[in-house]
Amino acid sequence: MTITEHYVEDTVLGPKAGGLYRRQNFFVALVTGILGGFIGWVIGQELLQGSNWGTDMTTTTTGVGWVIGFSAGIGSFNAIFRWIAGRDEDREDQLYGAGVGQGWKRYFKFCTDHKVVGTQYLVLVMVLFGVGGTLAMMIRTQLISPHMSFLSSQTYNSIVTIHGMVMIIATIIMVSGPFANFILPIMIGAKDMAFPRLNALSFWTVVAAVPPILSTFFLGGGTDSGWTTYAPLSVQSPAAQDMFCLTIITFVVSVTVAGINTITTTVTMRTKGMTMGRLPIFVWGSIVSAGLGLYAMPAFLMAQSAMLTDRVVGTSMYAPAQGGAGWLYENTFWIMGHPEVYVILLPAVGALIEVASTFSRKPVFSYKVMVGGIFGVAGLAIMVWAHHMFTTGWAPTLADPFMLTTELISIPTGIIFLCILGTIWRGSIWTKLPMYFLYLFLWNFIIGGVTGIYLSDVPADQYFHGNMFVTAHFHFTLLGGAMIGATAAVCYWFPKMTAKMLDERIGKVAFWIIAIGIQITYYGQFWEGFQGMPRRISNYAPIFANANLMSTIGAYTLMTGWLVFLYCIIHSWRHGEVAPANPWHAKSLEWMVPTPVPLENFLVDPVVTADPYGYGEPEPAVEPDREPEPAVAGSSSPEGGAS
Amino acid sequence: MTVIDSSDTPQQGDAPQGHATEGGHHETPAQRHQKEHMATWMFIGGDAVFFALEIFFWFYLRSLNTTGMWIGAKCSKLNPCTDGLGNPITHPIPKAAIGYTLGVAALIIVSAAFIWFAEIQGRDGASRKALTPLLGLGVLFSLAAIGLQFYQFQVLPFTTIDGTYASVFTFFMGSNIAHFLLVATIGTGLMNRARIGKYDNHNWYQLHLGRLFAVWVAFSCAVLAVLASFFA
């Protein structure tokens, strides 16, 4: 079906379209970033050494110089200066900024087209998972036997820290980056995000944050305080900790900007007839996640800013010897840290609902209850943070209330889970690759969720806290749950994003290896936890050997599965079968536009007359007052493709 | 489920909706105002969380007063903060001068007032000659606030290492400077755009958004100033 055509691409741009943007790209940004870092280093080394904070000051000014230089080089500041100068972009500039006529080069530029930004995010997320996964394999290799000497203890601690934070960054953006950018605007009938330049800014700001965190390995032996970087240990860590803080501060800017953009787009740019009650669940998941992020990320900013000032200019907010309090850091960190889990999870759950409905050929089970469950999770998520601190001795009288709120959150979570089950229950299941991953999510998430209830229980937490049981729990939740949800989303929207079909055969091979690998890896870690093995140790007693061997074998299996899946993506992207516009015969708007999706998504504004899950319902009559004869979208058979 | 409305079909070569958000002819100033108004409030909301945490830090460390170091020690090599056994010794530091703290707040409040007045004038269709000086004064006072904040840092009777009161106080100062810089930047943009005639009584929404942010910054700075002056 064709409801629009490419027309903007044919526009011939003048030689001055885009202005300064013409000279800016990723490679220029690398050069200006290095230059900025050097200038920062000179300032720190030569001008601020008198402040007596030495290495930490120099490291920080170098990192700040890098971020500013890179951002300037890619074009993040152009719009701000143009606005101040009173020069608004003309139409040619806007089209140039959207990547018209630039082919593959637009993926290396400050491109404002939401589909380019979504694709850039997808690639970045895969790169970050590659980095974090490699570090995970180094950890598991070290733990393969009790007295392995593959890594020194200091290096091991650094790797654990950076593995954790790289993975957290990757999982926060893994759905909200690629899909809330590429898919969400089309789903609501918009032609782009509300703020295209902020959209590009959010992406390139994450890119600017990556080198600082990777540089930590080369600064004083790395940062060694775990991904939570608890104070006061982290206040005393090597200079690498400064770059860690700077990475988080930069990342917070990106996530905040992206969250504001996502919510504004959804609220103000919905097409005619796309009422809030007709929003796809994925959109609900994305905007509630973005809203939760707006609450959580400033806490992350505060925690890390205060850490940086403690380290660089000698304030003492977290150092007890000078009057500070480690608990202050822990509170601030977890005020961010637990909502952040749901920032990660909710968009993934939203994507899974799209998959469940489409491949079951059924409407979403209890739409309003499902949306209520999403809001319920978000509301309770901000009231559970102290369950991470049951064993620290902070405010023991608050343990019971926090235990209660944590156990309460299992109710809306359970509602969401039941709604997914209700959606696929007795449906005409079309067992394609996204459904495989949906099933795997259901299995993993029930394990991650149920073990979480044990950890919310104060007496049980006294035993399990700080041991490998916790590690297994959150990996089942974040990897087995959210990341598998994101993988289902990749499989589902891959044809729309790349115009190619994902190879089902290779994908299923990857699926089974991943599914088995997850179970072996994390059952092994549950076993370690039951035996009482503490987390974050590079050598352990022989009693834990069998469980660790099992977990490491599982991890290698898992890595193999992800590599096969990566091959599947690259192979399909390059050589895959050309995708039709709506290969799944789905009903939501993103499947109503041609593939590849043209610059503005819709040549004409769509009018929505029903919710996007009307499987099994007769097609609504076309509104009679539309002239000329309207093209009808969503005309696929309700049973189409089901087998 | 979906029909295509062709009544307002763009023509070949029209500017796209999404990429015309700032200055394109598909969106009216009112539409842009709606989007940017919402985004501004969300930004202020996020900043309010940060602001609330600053206050939380203040009261948390003040009430905890670990090892008596809230109004902490003036530490130096000659006057160490611990004895030979590592026990803390406190030599209470003098508090920051209230005059400077409240003076900074007063300057940024005046800055916000000028920007607010410019918005009112803009709504009424004031000329560029009327708007530009008002916004210029707004910028000037925000720069003066930055200057006074730096000056206060130079004359503080303590340094960042002298206990938790000193720590949080100087953190407030850093936060203030960052916010004042934003006000000065936005104010400069508004002033320059007013100067070249970008605003009239149909298109003044950027003045409104600038005012919202400036007032928020003034409010939060005033609260921090009162806190630091009277609740130390």
Contacts between the chains, C-beta under 8 A, distances in Angstrom:
chain1	res1	chain2	res2	distance
A	3	B	4	5.7
A	7	B	12	5.4
A	7	B	13	7.7
A	8	B	16	6.2
A	11	B	13	6.3
A	79	B	22	7.7
A	80	B	185	7.7
A	83	B	22	7.8
A	83	B	189	5.4
A	83	B	193	7.7
A	84	B	185	7.1
A	84	B	188	5.8
A	84	B	189	4.0
A	84	B	192	6.1
A	85	B	192	6.6
A	86	B	189	7.8
A	86	B	192	5.0
A	86	B	193	4.6
A	86	B	195	7.5
A	86	B	196	4.7
A	86	B	198	6.1
A	88	B	22	6.2
A	88	B	23	3.6
A	89	B	22	6.6
A	89	B	23	5.9
A	90	B	23	7.6
A	91	B	15	4.6
A	91	B	20	7.3
A	91	B	24	7.0
A	94	B	15	6.3
A	94	B	16	7.3
A	94	B	19	4.0
A	94	B	20	6.0
A	94	B	24	6.5
A	95	B	15	7.8
A	95	B	16	7.6
A	95	B	19	6.7
A	97	B	19	6.6
A	98	B	16	7.0
A	98	B	18	7.9
A	98	B	19	4.8
A	112	B	18	7.9
A	112	B	19	6.0
A	113	B	19	7.7
A	114	B	18	7.0
A	185	B	18	7.5
A	190	B	17	7.5
A	190	B	18	6.9
A	191	B	16	5.7
A	191	B	17	3.9
A	191	B	18	4.4
A	192	B	16	6.9
A	192	B	17	6.6
A	192	B	18	1.9
A	192	B	19	6.2
A	192	B	21	7.6
A	193	B	18	6.6
A	194	B	21	6.8
A	194	B	35	4.9
A	194	B	39	7.3
A	195	B	21	6.4
A	195	B	35	7.4
A	195	B	39	6.8
A	196	B	18	5.6
A	196	B	19	5.7
A	196	B	21	6.3
A	197	B	22	7.7
A	256	B	43	7.6
A	256	B	46	5.5
A	259	B	42	7.7
A	260	B	39	5.0
A	260	B	42	4.7
A	260	B	43	6.2
A	260	B	46	7.8
A	261	B	39	7.6
A	263	B	38	7.6
A	263	B	42	6.5
A	264	B	35	5.4
A	264	B	38	5.1
A	264	B	39	5.0
A	264	B	42	7.3
A	267	B	38	6.3
A	268	B	31	7.8
A	268	B	34	5.5
A	268	B	35	4.9
A	268	B	38	6.4
A	269	B	35	7.8
A	272	B	5	6.4
A	294	B	42	6.1
A	294	B	45	6.2
A	294	B	46	4.7
A	294	B	49	7.6
A	295	B	46	7.8
A	295	B	49	5.9
A	297	B	46	7.0
A	298	B	46	5.2
A	298	B	47	7.1
A	298	B	49	3.9
A	298	B	50	4.1
A	298	B	53	6.9
A	299	B	49	6.6
A	299	B	53	6.1
A	301	B	50	6.1
A	302	B	50	5.7
A	302	B	53	4.3
A	302	B	54	7.2
A	302	B	57	7.6
A	305	B	171	7.8
A	306	B	57	7.0
A	306	B	171	6.6
A	309	B	160	7.3
A	309	B	167	7.5
A	309	B	170	7.7
A	309	B	171	6.0
A	309	B	174	7.2
A	310	B	167	7.8
A	313	B	160	4.8
A	313	B	170	7.5
A	314	B	159	7.5
A	314	B	160	4.9
A	314	B	161	4.1
A	315	B	160	4.9
A	315	B	161	7.4
A	315	B	166	7.6
A	315	B	167	3.6
A	315	B	168	7.8
A	315	B	170	6.5
A	315	B	171	6.4
A	316	B	69	7.2
A	316	B	72	7.7
A	316	B	161	6.7
A	316	B	163	6.8
A	316	B	164	5.8
A	316	B	167	5.1
A	317	B	57	6.5
A	317	B	61	6.7
A	317	B	164	6.5
A	317	B	167	5.2
A	317	B	168	6.8
A	317	B	171	7.4
A	320	B	66	5.6
A	320	B	67	7.2
A	321	B	67	7.3
A	321	B	82	7.4
A	321	B	88	7.2
A	322	B	69	5.9
A	322	B	72	7.1
A	322	B	81	7.0
A	322	B	161	7.1
A	322	B	163	6.8
A	322	B	164	7.4
A	323	B	61	7.0
A	323	B	65	7.4
A	323	B	66	4.9
A	323	B	67	5.9
A	323	B	68	7.7
A	323	B	69	2.5
A	323	B	70	6.3
A	323	B	72	5.5
A	323	B	163	5.1
A	323	B	164	4.1
A	323	B	167	7.9
A	324	B	61	6.9
A	324	B	66	6.8
A	324	B	164	5.9
A	324	B	167	7.3
A	325	B	60	7.0
A	325	B	61	6.6
A	325	B	64	5.6
A	325	B	66	6.0
A	328	B	57	6.7
A	328	B	60	5.6
A	328	B	61	6.8
A	331	B	60	8.0
A	332	B	53	6.5
A	335	B	53	7.8
A	587	B	1	5.7
A	589	B	2	6.4
A	592	B	2	5.9
A	599	B	16	6.2
A	600	B	10	7.7
A	600	B	16	4.2
A	600	B	17	6.5
A	600	B	18	6.7
A	602	B	4	8.0
A	603	B	9	6.8
A	603	B	10	6.9
A	604	B	4	5.0
A	604	B	5	6.3
A	604	B	6	4.9
A	604	B	8	7.7
A	604	B	9	4.6
A	604	B	10	7.7
A	605	B	4	7.7
A	605	B	5	5.2
A	605	B	8	6.4
A	606	B	2	5.2
A	606	B	3	7.4
A	606	B	4	5.7
A	606	B	5	7.0
A	607	B	2	6.8
A	607	B	3	5.2
A	607	B	4	7.0
A	607	B	5	4.5
A	608	B	1	6.7
A	608	B	2	5.5
A	609	B	1	6.0
A	609	B	2	6.6
A	609	B	3	6.3
A	610	B	1	4.0
A	610	B	2	7.9
A	611	B	1	7.4
A	612	B	1	6.7
A	614	B	1	5.4
A	619	B	1	7.5
A	620	B	1	6.4
A	622	B	3	5.2
A	623	B	3	5.8
A	626	B	3	6.1
A	626	B	4	7.7
A	626	B	5	6.3
A	626	B	6	6.8
A	626	B	7	7.4
A	627	B	6	7.0
A	627	B	7	7.2
A	628	B	6	6.3
A	630	B	3	4.6
A	630	B	4	5.0
A	630	B	5	7.4
A	630	B	6	6.7
A	631	B	3	7.8
A	631	B	4	4.8
A	632	B	2	7.4
A	632	B	3	6.0
A	632	B	4	7.7
A	633	B	1	7.5
A	633	B	2	4.1
A	633	B	3	7.2
A	633	B	4	6.5
A	634	B	1	4.2
A	634	B	2	4.8
